[in-house]
Amino acid sequence: MIQIKESQIKNIVEQVLNESSEPDAIYVGTYGKYNDGSLKGEWVDLSQFDDKQDFYDHISELHSDEDDPEFMFQDIEDNSGFLRNMSSESSIDDAYFELMDEISDWDNDRKEAFAAYRNHVGEEASVSNFEDAYIAEGDGSDGFIANYFEDEMGVAPDPYHSYVTDTDRRLIAGEEQSRFEEDTRHEIERGDYSRLDGVDEDSTQEEIDDAIENKGEEIYNEWYEGLNDPIYFLINDQGIYSDASEISFLRTDYEAWSNDLLSSDVYEASGYYFWNN
């Protein structure tokens, strides 16, 4: 039995898709015929022409029954995503055929990305500028571009786009509360009441227990709330860590990181991402 690798299957599928994609086409009539009540014309496959002159030579022959035909582009098939913005009812941009030649060996995904880029940037968009600006096609998720930066480009997450899950905040706060209560009881056994306010060796056990419980709840709340801003709390406030990389329970907030990137370095157009040069 012949074994076909997954990569080979992907290449075959892409080749079939590219070969089966329809070319751009224009239905070409003339204003003279239209004014006489006729829509007579022909669908013209634009992929058969090297340049604009070849195209106009062809449609001039098509309407050779008129001495000086004024061409009317009555309908289009914009399969490339470029024709609609590079043509009108009576003309086609000089740059259209040059552009089609430049991108002729691109797959459909890249052509669609360039169409999105051109629609965003405008007519001044060039292939070379697109190549410099293009990053990737998104997957629809809010945190895509940050994930892409980390996984595909090797960019380390900004620690200030980190968070601690609510479950971890509760667990860590509970551990700190338990540690405080346990350490305080050991110190009281040695006659040290310094961790507590309002109690001393003359206090009753009930008073001591209440003081430990109240202070323990304060510790819990301090940690639970503090971990809402983990970098500041653990490094600047508590001074437990000197670097965010040491904090094992931090999670990256990819959505916040993506939003930050999209407000400065990157922009999104029709699901594709580009450098904001």
SETI-791281 format. One record per residue (C-alpha): residue number from 1; x, z, y. Coordinates in pm, 1 decimal, padded with zeros to 6 digits. Each point is the difference from the previous one (the first is absolute). Layout:
N
NUM:X:Z:Y
...
This chain:
277
1:00000.0:00000.0:00000.0
2:00136.7:-00099.3:00340.3
3:00055.2:00294.0:00235.5
4:-00054.8:-00065.8:00370.5
5:00134.0:00245.7:00252.6
6:-00230.2:00140.7:00264.9
7:00218.1:-00152.6:00273.3
8:-00036.8:-00342.9:-00161.1
9:-00377.9:00035.7:-00010.6
10:-00002.0:00097.4:00368.7
11:00209.4:-00305.2:00090.8
12:-00230.1:-00229.8:-00197.3
13:-00310.7:00144.5:00167.3
14:00154.2:-00034.1:00347.1
15:00099.6:-00359.7:-00072.0
16:-00351.7:-00088.9:-00117.0
17:-00154.6:00165.7:00305.8
18:00233.3:-00183.3:00235.9
19:-00054.4:-00335.1:-00169.2
20:-00376.4:00044.5:00000.0
21:-00026.0:00093.2:00369.2
22:-00188.0:-00260.9:00197.7
23:00172.0:-00180.7:00290.2
24:-00132.5:00001.7:00354.7
25:-00237.9:-00284.5:00078.6
26:-00191.0:-00139.3:00297.7
27:-00316.2:-00208.3:00003.7
28:00083.6:-00273.6:00249.5
29:-00269.6:-00197.4:00177.9
30:-00007.7:-00142.6:00349.5
31:-00190.5:00082.2:00315.0
32:-00111.9:-00362.4:00018.7
33:-00171.1:00012.8:-00339.0
34:-00139.0:00348.1:00073.5
35:-00156.1:-00119.8:00325.7
36:-00157.6:-00286.1:-00193.0
37:-00154.3:00252.5:-00240.3
38:00251.0:-00041.2:-00283.7
39:00213.1:00265.1:-00168.2
40:00194.5:-00260.7:-00193.1
41:00353.1:00115.4:-00067.7
42:00219.0:00132.7:-00276.1
43:00158.8:00323.1:-00121.7
44:00374.2:-00031.7:00057.4
45:00251.8:00205.4:-00199.7
46:00260.1:00113.8:00253.7
47:00265.4:00079.0:-00260.4
48:00076.8:-00372.3:-00044.0
49:00145.8:-00038.7:00351.9
50:00351.9:00078.6:00119.6
51:-00094.4:00029.3:00365.2
52:-00277.8:-00045.3:00252.5
53:00077.4:-00370.1:00054.3
54:-00046.8:-00075.2:-00371.5
55:-00335.1:00176.9:00012.1
56:-00120.4:-00194.8:00304.8
57:00118.8:-00329.9:-00148.3
58:-00210.9:00074.1:-00307.9
59:-00319.5:00091.9:00184.5
60:00044.3:-00297.6:00235.8
61:-00006.1:-00224.2:-00306.3
62:-00296.4:00195.5:-00134.0
63:-00198.2:-00084.8:00314.3
64:00148.7:-00344.9:00057.9
65:-00349.4:-00133.7:00064.4
66:00032.3:00146.3:00352.1
67:00242.3:-00141.4:00255.1
68:00103.2:00334.9:00147.9
69:-00157.7:00273.2:-00211.9
70:-00035.3:00346.8:00151.2
71:00038.9:00223.2:-00301.4
72:-00241.5:00283.6:-00065.8
73:00099.5:00273.6:-00245.3
74:-00343.9:00097.7:-00116.5
75:00094.8:00254.8:-00267.7
76:00310.5:00159.2:-00148.0
77:00114.0:00164.4:-00322.4
78:00244.6:00263.3:00123.0
79:00154.4:00103.3:-00331.1
80:00337.4:00087.3:00153.0
81:-00143.7:00236.6:00259.9
82:00173.0:-00190.8:00282.5
83:-00201.6:-00316.7:00057.8
84:-00294.5:00158.8:00179.2
85:00224.7:00151.1:00265.3
86:00215.0:-00311.6:00031.5
87:-00273.6:-00260.6:00041.7
88:-00310.9:-00073.2:00202.1
89:-00286.9:-00244.6:-00022.0
90:00218.2:-00278.8:00134.7
91:00364.9:00093.7:-00058.1
92:00253.6:00166.3:-00225.1
93:00309.3:00185.2:00119.1
94:00332.1:-00183.1:-00018.5
95:00151.4:00307.1:-00168.3
96:-00249.9:00006.3:-00287.4
97:00177.1:-00249.7:-00228.1
98:00342.9:00147.5:00076.9
99:-00129.8:00344.8:-00090.0
100:-00154.7:-00119.6:-00324.8
101:00333.2:-00154.6:-00095.9
102:00188.4:00324.8:00076.4
103:-00225.5:00210.6:-00221.6
104:-00067.5:-00257.1:-00272.1
105:00195.4:00192.0:-00265.1
106:-00155.3:00338.9:00081.8
107:-00245.4:00164.8:-00236.8
108:-00354.1:00069.7:00114.1
109:00067.5:00367.8:00073.0
110:00278.2:-00081.0:00243.5
111:-00206.6:-00270.6:00168.0
112:-00283.0:00247.7:00046.5
113:00243.8:00253.7:00144.6
114:00129.5:-00259.0:00246.6
115:-00356.3:-00096.1:00095.0
116:-00072.0:00367.2:00075.3
117:00321.3:00021.3:00203.8
118:-00080.9:-00316.5:00197.5
119:-00356.9:00113.0:00068.9
120:00137.9:00327.1:00135.9
121:00297.5:-00131.6:00198.9
122:-00146.6:-00329.4:00115.3
123:00125.3:-00355.8:00022.0
124:00355.0:00108.2:00083.0
125:00036.6:00139.8:-00353.1
126:00279.7:-00175.5:-00187.1
127:00106.5:00001.7:-00362.7
128:00333.1:00163.1:00086.2
129:-00168.1:00276.4:00200.8
130:-00243.1:00056.1:-00283.2
131:00286.1:00031.1:-00249.2
132:00161.0:00263.5:00222.1
133:-00323.2:00191.1:00056.2
134:-00169.1:-00006.5:-00341.2
135:00015.1:00318.4:-00207.5
136:-00265.1:-00006.3:-00272.3
137:-00362.8:-00044.5:-00095.9
138:-00190.9:00326.7:-00000.6
139:-00210.3:00140.9:-00280.5
140:-00283.6:00131.8:00215.5
141:00110.8:00364.0:-00002.8
142:00049.8:00192.1:00325.3
143:00347.9:00114.7:-00100.5
144:00126.3:-00333.6:-00133.6
145:00274.7:-00078.4:00250.4
146:00156.7:00347.5:-00025.1
147:-00001.2:-00024.5:-00380.4
148:00157.7:-00345.7:00030.0
149:00271.3:00128.4:00233.2
150:00088.1:00272.6:-00249.2
151:-00032.1:-00191.6:-00329.1
152:00117.6:-00349.6:00094.7
153:00227.3:00059.5:00298.6
154:00150.4:00335.0:-00094.8
155:-00104.0:00170.2:00324.6
156:-00018.8:00377.2:-00038.1
157:-00328.7:00156.4:00113.9
158:00002.1:00175.3:00334.6
159:-00028.5:00371.7:-00088.0
160:-00233.4:00050.3:00293.8
161:-00251.3:-00217.1:-00185.6
162:-00018.8:00262.6:-00273.3
163:-00268.6:00240.8:-00110.1
164:-00069.7:00268.7:-00257.4
165:-00315.5:-00030.9:-00207.2
166:-00267.9:00262.4:00053.7
167:00046.8:00120.8:-00356.4
168:00372.5:00048.8:00054.1
169:-00060.2:00171.1:00333.4
170:-00225.1:00251.9:-00170.7
171:00239.5:00054.2:-00290.3
172:00305.9:00042.9:00222.7
173:-00185.5:00227.7:00242.4
174:-00120.9:00208.8:-00294.5
175:00353.0:00024.3:-00139.9
176:00135.5:00116.7:00336.8
177:-00278.4:00256.9:00027.1
178:00072.9:00132.2:-00351.2
179:00375.2:00008.4:00068.8
180:-00054.4:00196.8:00319.8
181:-00230.9:00251.5:-00166.3
182:00231.8:00051.2:-00296.2
183:00315.2:00036.8:00212.0
184:-00176.6:00236.5:00240.5
185:-00112.2:00231.4:-00280.1
186:00356.6:00012.6:-00135.6
187:00131.6:00089.9:00345.3
188:-00262.8:00271.3:00047.4
189:00104.8:00152.1:-00333.0
190:00347.4:00031.4:00154.6
191:-00151.7:00157.6:00311.1
192:00021.7:-00310.2:00222.8
193:-00326.6:-00062.1:00191.4
194:00146.5:-00243.4:00255.6
195:-00197.2:-00299.6:-00121.8
196:-00329.8:00164.7:00095.5
197:-00141.6:00118.5:00330.6
198:-00184.2:00331.9:00024.0
199:00103.8:00152.7:-00329.9
200:00277.4:00240.0:-00099.4
201:00082.5:00261.0:-00259.7
202:-00299.4:00210.2:00115.0
203:-00252.0:-00283.0:-00058.6
204:-00235.9:00013.4:-00293.3
205:00029.9:-00251.9:-00283.4
206:-00327.0:-00156.6:00109.6
207:00134.6:-00048.5:00352.9
208:00318.4:-00154.1:-00139.2
209:-00196.2:-00232.6:-00232.4
210:-00225.2:-00112.6:00287.0
211:00300.9:-00067.7:00222.0
212:00171.6:-00203.7:-00272.3
213:-00318.2:-00198.4:-00066.9
214:-00061.8:-00072.1:00368.2
215:00359.1:-00106.5:00059.4
216:-00008.8:-00209.8:-00317.0
217:-00303.6:-00186.7:00130.5
218:00183.1:-00064.2:00326.2
219:00293.5:-00142.4:-00197.6
220:-00237.3:-00222.7:-00200.3
221:-00170.1:-00135.7:00313.2
222:00332.9:-00052.5:00177.8
223:00132.7:-00210.1:-00287.0
224:-00320.9:-00186.3:-00069.9
225:-00039.3:-00103.2:00365.1
226:00372.4:-00054.4:00051.0
227:00021.6:-00246.4:-00289.0
228:-00239.6:-00224.3:00187.4
229:00315.2:-00099.2:00194.2
230:00255.0:00055.3:-00276.5
231:00315.9:-00135.6:00165.9
232:-00029.5:00215.5:00311.1
233:-00117.8:00306.2:-00192.2
234:00257.9:-00001.5:-00279.7
235:00303.4:-00117.8:00198.2
236:-00052.6:00111.1:00359.3
237:-00231.9:00297.8:-00037.3
238:00095.8:00158.7:-00332.3
239:00353.8:-00138.6:-00015.5
240:-00021.4:-00018.8:-00379.2
241:00122.6:-00359.6:-00022.5
242:00252.8:-00190.6:00207.0
243:-00109.4:-00348.6:-00107.9
244:-00333.8:-00150.8:-00102.7
245:00158.4:-00158.7:-00309.9
246:00038.0:00350.0:-00145.6
247:-00376.3:00060.5:00000.3
248:-00123.6:-00109.6:-00341.7
249:-00374.0:00042.5:00058.4
250:-00025.8:-00232.1:00301.4
251:-00217.6:-00310.0:-00037.6
252:00039.0:-00309.8:00215.9
253:-00301.2:-00089.6:00214.1
254:00025.5:-00377.7:-00041.2
255:-00306.1:-00068.6:00212.8
256:00144.2:00191.7:00296.5
257:00337.6:-00167.1:-00047.7
258:-00166.8:-00342.9:-00017.1
259:-00198.1:00069.2:00316.7
260:00322.3:00098.5:00173.7
261:00170.0:-00322.0:-00112.3
262:-00299.4:-00207.6:00108.8
263:00016.3:00151.6:00346.1
264:00362.1:-00103.4:00048.4
265:00203.1:-00210.2:-00245.3
266:-00259.5:-00192.3:-00200.6
267:-00335.7:-00171.0:00041.2
268:-00263.8:-00117.6:-00246.2
269:-00183.0:-00332.5:00015.2
270:-00264.5:-00101.6:-00253.9
271:00149.3:00227.7:-00263.8
272:00362.6:-00108.9:00053.9
273:00272.5:00209.2:00162.6
274:00257.4:-00120.2:00252.0
275:00282.0:00143.9:00208.9
276:-00108.8:00058.8:00357.5
277:00296.0:-00187.5:00151.0
